[in-house]
Amino acid sequence: MKCLRRLTYTGFLGGLLHLACGSDNGSASRSTPEETGQSCKVAAECFANLDAATVRGAITCMDRVPGGYCTHECQTDADCCAVPGECRTTLPEVCAPFESTGKMYCFLSCEVADIEAHEATLFRDGGAIDPNLFCERRANPSFGCRSTGGGRDNRKVCTP
């Protein structure tokens, strides 16, 4: 662990640096303006300010995403942000399959239509919408836009 080595060699200052660095996978330093997409190690860290029984679908910490990714299972887009307080902003969320899990989850969307509906300020190269820039600026600087890889129901989402 890079930060721990600094603690060993530099004493008190290293301890402060270690606290600022967080964990090896960077999860302690990654946050999003939404519950969806927060870093995690276990599902209990996700949606902690909500009654888990009210969330539409099982709360999950996706370990296949670097640093973990807080989300929950869903059937339709309407299941994402369905509970008061679940979504803190108007960032668009979609329900999509993830890789080969066979399950549907809520993700921060970077589909052009969703970005256009959300805002018109993140344009690049002659007015074209840049989904990666949207993810970097609105979700987290370490996020990019990628496919969920879930087969025919693929969606474009913001992930690390």
C-alpha positions as CSV (number, residue, x, y, z in Angstrom):
1,M,0.0,0.0,0.0
2,K,1.7,3.2,-1.2
3,C,0.2,5.4,1.5
4,L,1.1,3.0,4.3
5,R,4.7,3.0,3.2
6,R,4.7,6.8,3.5
7,L,3.3,6.4,7.0
8,T,6.2,4.1,7.9
9,Y,8.9,6.5,6.6
10,T,7.5,9.9,7.4
11,G,5.7,9.6,10.8
12,F,3.0,12.0,11.6
13,L,3.0,13.7,8.2
14,G,2.7,10.3,6.6
15,G,-0.2,9.5,8.8
16,L,-2.0,12.6,7.5
17,L,-1.2,11.6,3.9
18,H,-2.4,8.1,4.5
19,L,-5.7,9.4,5.8
20,A,-6.0,11.5,2.7
21,C,-5.1,8.7,0.3
22,G,-7.7,6.2,1.4
23,S,-7.5,2.6,0.4
24,D,-5.4,0.9,-2.3
25,N,-8.2,0.8,-4.8
26,G,-9.0,4.5,-4.4
27,S,-12.6,3.8,-3.2
28,A,-12.4,6.0,-0.2
29,S,-11.7,9.1,-2.4
30,R,-14.2,8.4,-5.1
31,S,-17.6,10.0,-4.7
32,T,-20.4,11.0,-7.0
33,P,-23.2,13.5,-6.4
34,E,-25.6,10.5,-6.3
35,E,-25.9,7.3,-4.2
36,T,-25.6,5.3,-7.4
37,G,-22.0,5.1,-8.4
38,Q,-20.5,5.7,-5.0
39,S,-17.5,3.6,-4.2
40,C,-18.0,0.6,-1.9
41,K,-16.6,-2.6,-0.6
42,V,-19.9,-4.1,0.6
43,A,-23.5,-3.5,-0.1
44,A,-24.1,-2.2,3.5
45,E,-22.1,0.9,2.5
46,C,-24.6,1.8,-0.3
47,F,-27.7,3.9,0.1
48,A,-27.0,4.1,3.8
49,N,-29.3,7.1,4.3
50,L,-32.3,5.2,3.0
51,D,-34.4,2.4,4.5
52,A,-33.1,-0.5,2.4
53,A,-36.5,-2.1,2.4
54,T,-38.0,0.8,0.4
55,V,-35.4,0.7,-2.4
56,R,-36.8,-1.0,-5.5
57,G,-34.5,-4.0,-5.9
58,A,-31.6,-5.5,-3.9
59,I,-28.9,-3.1,-3.0
60,T,-25.6,-4.2,-4.5
61,C,-21.9,-3.2,-4.3
62,M,-20.6,-4.2,-7.8
63,D,-17.1,-5.6,-7.2
64,R,-16.5,-6.0,-11.0
65,V,-16.2,-2.2,-11.2
66,P,-12.9,-0.7,-9.9
67,G,-13.3,0.5,-6.3
68,G,-16.9,-0.9,-6.2
69,Y,-20.0,0.7,-7.5
70,C,-23.2,1.3,-5.4
71,T,-26.4,0.4,-7.3
72,H,-29.5,-1.7,-6.9
73,E,-31.4,-4.2,-9.0
74,C,-34.2,-2.9,-11.2
75,Q,-36.8,-3.9,-13.8
76,T,-37.2,-0.5,-15.6
77,D,-35.7,3.0,-15.6
78,A,-38.5,4.1,-13.3
79,D,-37.1,1.9,-10.5
80,C,-34.0,4.1,-10.4
81,C,-34.7,7.2,-8.2
82,A,-38.1,5.8,-7.2
83,V,-37.7,6.4,-3.5
84,P,-37.7,9.9,-2.1
85,G,-34.1,10.8,-1.2
86,E,-32.6,8.1,-3.4
87,C,-31.4,10.6,-6.0
88,R,-30.0,14.0,-4.8
89,T,-29.7,15.6,-8.3
90,T,-31.3,15.4,-11.7
91,L,-28.5,13.3,-13.2
92,P,-30.2,10.7,-15.4
93,E,-30.2,7.1,-14.3
94,V,-31.0,4.0,-16.4
95,C,-31.8,0.4,-15.7
96,A,-29.6,-1.9,-17.7
97,P,-28.0,-5.4,-17.7
98,F,-24.3,-5.5,-16.5
99,E,-21.9,-7.7,-18.4
100,S,-22.9,-11.4,-18.0
101,T,-24.5,-11.2,-14.6
102,G,-28.0,-11.7,-16.0
103,K,-29.4,-9.0,-13.7
104,M,-30.5,-5.4,-14.3
105,Y,-29.1,-2.6,-12.3
106,C,-29.4,1.2,-12.0
107,F,-26.5,3.3,-13.5
108,L,-25.7,6.9,-14.1
109,S,-26.6,7.4,-17.8
110,C,-24.3,8.9,-20.4
111,E,-26.6,8.2,-23.4
112,V,-26.8,11.3,-25.6
113,A,-30.5,11.6,-25.4
114,D,-30.3,11.6,-21.6
115,I,-27.5,14.2,-21.6
116,E,-29.5,16.4,-24.0
117,A,-32.5,16.3,-21.7
118,H,-30.3,17.0,-18.6
119,E,-28.2,19.9,-19.9
120,A,-26.8,21.6,-23.0
121,T,-23.5,22.9,-21.5
122,L,-21.1,20.1,-22.1
123,F,-20.3,20.3,-25.8
124,R,-17.0,19.8,-27.6
125,D,-15.7,19.8,-31.2
126,G,-18.3,21.9,-33.0
127,G,-21.2,21.3,-30.7
128,A,-21.2,17.5,-30.4
129,I,-22.0,16.1,-27.0
130,D,-19.1,14.4,-25.4
131,P,-20.4,11.6,-23.1
132,N,-17.0,11.1,-21.5
133,L,-16.8,14.8,-20.5
134,F,-20.3,14.5,-19.1
135,C,-19.3,11.6,-16.9
136,E,-16.1,13.3,-15.8
137,R,-17.7,16.6,-14.9
138,R,-21.0,15.4,-13.5
139,A,-20.4,12.0,-12.0
140,N,-16.7,11.8,-11.1
141,P,-13.4,13.0,-12.7
142,S,-12.3,9.3,-12.9
143,F,-15.5,8.2,-14.7
144,G,-15.9,7.6,-18.4
145,C,-18.8,6.6,-20.6
146,R,-19.0,2.9,-21.5
147,S,-21.4,0.2,-22.5
148,T,-22.9,-2.0,-19.8
149,G,-21.9,-5.0,-21.9
150,G,-25.2,-6.7,-21.1
151,G,-26.2,-8.0,-24.6
152,R,-29.0,-6.6,-26.7
153,D,-30.2,-4.3,-23.9
154,N,-26.9,-2.5,-23.6
155,R,-26.9,1.0,-22.3
156,K,-24.2,3.7,-22.1
157,V,-23.3,4.5,-18.5
158,C,-20.8,6.4,-16.4
159,T,-18.3,4.2,-14.5
160,P,-14.7,4.3,-13.4
